[in-house]
């Protein structure tokens, strides 16, 4: 009997991957019954489920740093996700870990992110729940909200990597930990690029000692960080950069918080964005009948506040602005003549 392509892939993993890699054949599986695919492994299938989801497509119109940017070359949450996936796969391949698992986690890590970046996250913490986070919301999206409320039925390992891609907790697999580092490598570097494009930062503003360790150019810094993680993590059951490079990466992140993430020019509209989302949340709590059917149907079981949060969190920047305008900004009367 001929083997299906999936089984060939699974055998190849056992023959070629590191002893520290997570083998697809060892997955804890999915919450709901399913028919395996003959042509894809489980983690390949998870990646495809994420990419074809509505929530993933909405990332193209969600803020990374600059709110609803007009320029064509500023990053969005979508381009950030693609950069994270690219960096993560490079590291996983070099370490002979499971690239498919790594890519699936990377593609889904921000799938539940709010509009207006972290400003949206802070808004929902204020009006809904102080414990609200984008990474828990990403898990909620893939488990409960996507696919008309049925969820994507992803494997346990991918869901574990998504919810643990940031914060103090670590993913259970090395592949998930790679995404945690790739996320930080991506955003600290592309946010420098965007800040320079916006005229609020120059490369020369970065402390000299950081540039000496990591380099001055965009690709040079990424290469330094990726290379350091590969060197320090090869043939080890741990993912981390070399000590000096790790300190430089942390210092660069702190520098960006000071000069970009809290910059009054870059964040001049954040207060308005937070107020906008809080008003939308309050509106839908009081007018749950105005939400789409998925969220209306969940109100009885999960409460109107939870469902209003889900609806607002899933909006794109532009859609949130349009809805707010329709609800609260009077339109000019033009008459019929």
C-alpha positions in Angstrom: 0.0 0.0 0.0 1.4 3.4 -1.0 2.1 5.9 1.8 0.2 9.2 1.7 2.3 12.4 1.5 1.5 13.2 5.1 3.1 10.0 6.3 6.2 10.7 4.2 6.5 14.1 5.9 6.2 12.5 9.4 8.9 10.0 8.6 11.1 12.7 7.3 10.7 14.6 10.5 11.9 11.6 12.6 14.9 11.2 10.3 16.1 14.8 10.0 15.0 16.9 12.9 16.9 17.6 16.1 16.2 15.4 19.2 14.9 18.6 20.8 12.3 19.2 18.0 8.7 18.6 18.6 7.5 15.9 16.2 4.1 16.4 14.6 3.3 12.8 15.3 3.4 13.5 19.0 0.8 16.3 19.0 -1.8 16.3 21.7 -4.3 16.8 18.9 -7.4 18.9 18.6 -10.4 19.5 20.8 -12.9 18.3 18.2 -13.0 15.2 15.9 -11.6 15.7 12.4 -10.6 13.8 9.3 -6.8 13.9 8.8 -5.5 15.4 5.5 -3.5 13.1 3.3 -1.3 15.9 1.9 -0.5 17.9 5.0 0.7 17.4 8.5 -1.3 18.7 11.4 0.8 21.8 11.8 0.7 22.6 8.1 -3.0 22.3 8.3 -3.1 24.7 11.2 -1.0 27.3 9.3 -3.5 27.1 6.4 -6.5 27.3 8.7 -5.1 30.5 10.1 -4.1 32.1 6.8 -7.5 31.5 5.3 -9.4 32.9 8.3 -11.2 36.2 8.3 -9.4 37.4 11.5 -6.1 36.9 9.7 -7.2 39.0 6.7 -8.2 41.8 9.0 -4.7 42.2 10.3 -3.8 44.1 7.1 -5.8 47.1 8.5 -4.7 47.0 12.1 -2.1 49.3 13.6 1.4 48.2 14.4 2.8 51.5 15.8 1.3 54.3 13.8 -2.5 54.5 13.8 -4.2 54.0 10.5 -1.1 55.1 8.6 -1.6 56.8 5.2 1.8 56.0 3.8 2.1 52.8 1.9 5.3 51.6 3.6 4.4 51.7 7.3 4.0 48.3 8.9 0.6 46.9 9.8 -0.2 44.0 12.1 -0.2 41.8 8.9 3.2 42.7 7.7 4.5 42.4 11.3 3.1 38.8 11.3 4.8 37.9 8.1 8.1 39.3 9.3 7.8 37.3 12.5 7.1 34.1 10.5 10.1 34.7 8.3 12.5 35.2 11.2 11.1 32.3 13.2 11.4 29.9 10.3 15.1 30.9 9.7 15.9 30.1 13.3 13.8 26.9 13.4 15.5 25.6 10.2 19.0 26.3 11.4 18.3 24.5 14.7 16.5 21.6 12.9 13.3 22.2 14.8 9.8 21.8 13.5 9.3 24.6 10.9 5.6 23.9 10.3 4.8 24.2 14.0 6.9 27.4 14.2 5.2 29.0 11.2 1.7 28.1 12.4 2.3 29.7 15.8 3.9 32.8 14.1 1.0 33.2 11.7 -1.6 33.1 14.6 0.3 34.9 17.3 -1.5 38.3 16.8 -4.7 37.1 15.2 -6.8 38.5 18.0 -5.0 41.8 18.3 -7.2 44.9 18.9 -7.5 47.8 16.5 -5.1 50.7 17.1 -2.4 48.4 18.4 -1.7 48.4 22.1 -3.9 51.5 22.5 -6.9 49.3 21.8 -5.6 46.8 24.3 -5.4 49.4 27.0 -8.9 50.7 26.2 -10.5 47.3 26.6 -8.5 46.8 29.9 -10.1 50.0 31.1 -13.7 49.5 30.0 -14.0 45.7 30.0 -11.5 43.8 32.1 -8.0 44.8 33.5 -6.9 41.2 32.6 -7.7 41.6 28.9 -4.6 40.9 26.7 -4.2 40.6 23.0 -2.6 37.1 23.4 -5.5 35.7 25.4 -7.8 37.2 22.8 -5.9 35.6 20.0 -6.5 32.2 21.7 -10.2 33.1 22.1 -10.4 33.9 18.4 -9.0 30.6 17.3 -10.9 28.5 19.9 -14.3 30.2 20.0 -14.9 33.1 17.5 -13.5 32.2 14.1 -15.5 30.1 11.6 -18.9 31.5 12.7 -18.3 30.6 16.3 -16.9 27.1 15.8 -13.3 28.1 16.1 -10.4 26.8 14.0 -9.9 23.6 16.0 -6.2 24.0 16.0 -3.7 21.6 17.7 -2.9 22.0 21.3 0.8 23.0 20.6 -0.2 25.8 18.2 -2.7 27.2 20.7 -0.1 26.9 23.4 2.4 28.9 21.3 -0.1 31.6 20.5 -1.1 32.3 24.0 2.4 32.2 25.3 4.1 34.3 22.6 4.5 37.2 25.0 4.3 37.8 28.7 6.1 35.9 31.5 4.9 32.4 30.6 6.8 30.3 28.0 5.5 28.0 25.4 5.8 24.3 26.0 7.7 23.7 22.8 11.0 25.2 21.6 9.2 26.1 18.4 6.8 28.3 20.4 9.7 29.9 22.3 11.3 30.8 18.9 8.2 32.8 18.0 8.5 34.7 21.3 12.0 35.8 20.3 11.1 36.3 16.6 8.3 38.6 17.6 10.6 40.8 19.6 13.3 40.8 16.9 10.8 41.8 14.3 9.1 44.6 16.1 12.1 46.3 17.6 13.7 46.4 14.2 10.8 47.3 11.9 9.6 49.9 14.5 12.9 51.6 14.2 12.5 51.6 10.4 9.0 53.1 10.7 10.1 55.7 13.2 12.9 56.8 11.0 10.5 57.1 8.1 8.2 59.1 10.2 11.0 61.5 11.1 10.8 61.0 14.9 14.1 59.0 15.1 17.4 58.5 13.4 19.7 55.5 13.5 22.3 57.7 15.1 20.0 58.3 18.1 20.4 54.6 19.1 23.1 54.4 21.8 26.5 53.7 20.3 27.2 50.6 22.4 24.0 49.0 21.1 25.0 49.7 17.5 28.4 48.3 18.2 26.9 45.0 19.3 24.0 44.7 16.9 25.0 46.9 14.0 23.4 50.0 12.6 21.4 48.8 9.6 18.0 47.1 9.6 19.2 43.8 8.1 22.4 43.9 10.0 20.6 44.1 13.4 18.2 41.3 12.5 21.1 39.1 11.3 23.0 39.8 14.5 20.1 38.7 16.7 19.2 35.7 14.6 22.8 34.5 14.4 23.3 34.9 18.1 20.2 32.8 18.9 21.3 30.1 16.5 24.8 30.0 18.0 23.6 29.9 21.6 20.8 27.4 21.0 22.3 24.8 18.7 22.1 21.3 20.2 20.5 22.6 23.3 17.0 22.3 24.8 16.8 26.0 25.2 16.3 29.1 23.0 18.2 32.2 23.9 20.7 34.7 22.4 24.3 35.2 23.6 24.5 37.2 26.8 25.9 40.4 25.3 23.5 40.3 22.4 20.6 39.6 24.7 21.5 42.7 26.8 21.7 44.8 23.7 18.3 43.6 22.5 16.7 44.4 25.9 18.4 47.8 25.9 17.2 48.6 22.4 13.6 47.7 23.4 13.8 50.0 26.4 15.2 52.7 24.1 12.2 52.3 21.8 9.7 52.5 24.6 11.3 55.8 25.6 11.7 57.3 22.2 9.0 55.8 20.0 6.3 53.9 21.9 5.7 56.8 24.3 6.7 59.5 21.8 4.0 62.2 21.9 4.3 62.7 18.1 3.9 59.0 17.3 1.2 58.5 19.9 -0.6 61.9 19.5 -3.9 60.2 18.4 -3.8 57.3 21.0 -6.0 59.1 23.5 -8.6 59.6 20.8 -8.4 56.0 19.7 -8.8 54.7 23.3 -11.9 57.0 23.8 -13.3 55.9 20.5 -13.1 52.2 21.4 -14.5 52.7 24.9 -17.5 54.5 23.4 -18.0 51.7 20.9 -17.8 49.1 23.7 -20.3 51.1 25.8 -22.7 51.5 22.8 -22.8 47.7 22.1 -23.2 46.8 25.7 -26.4 48.9 25.6 -27.4 48.0 22.1 -26.4 44.3 21.7 -29.1 43.9 19.0 -26.8 46.0 16.7 -24.0 43.5 16.8 -23.5 40.8 14.2 -25.4 37.5 14.8 -22.4 35.6 16.1 -21.9 38.1 19.0 -25.7 38.5 19.6 -26.0 34.7 19.9 -23.2 34.5 22.5 -24.7 37.1 24.8 -26.9 34.8 26.9 -24.2 32.3 27.5 -21.2 34.6 28.0 -22.7 38.0 28.8 -23.1 41.1 26.7 -19.9 42.7 28.0 -17.8 39.8 26.8 -19.5 39.8 23.4 -19.2 43.6 23.0 -15.5 43.2 23.8 -15.1 40.5 21.2 -16.8 42.5 18.5 -14.8 45.7 19.2 -11.5 43.8 19.5 -12.0 42.2 16.1 -12.5 45.5 14.3 -9.9 47.0 12.0 -8.8 50.6 12.6 -10.8 51.9 9.6 -13.9 50.0 10.4 -13.9 51.2 14.1 -13.5 54.8 12.8 -16.3 54.4 10.3 -18.7 52.9 12.9 -17.9 55.6 15.4 -18.5 58.2 12.8 -21.9 56.7 11.8 -23.0 56.5 15.4 -21.7 59.8 16.8 -20.8 62.3 14.1 -23.7 64.1 12.5 -23.9 64.1 8.7 -24.3 67.3 6.7 -27.8 67.7 5.4 -27.6 68.3 1.6 -31.3 68.3 0.8 -32.8 67.1 -2.5 -32.1 70.0 -4.8 
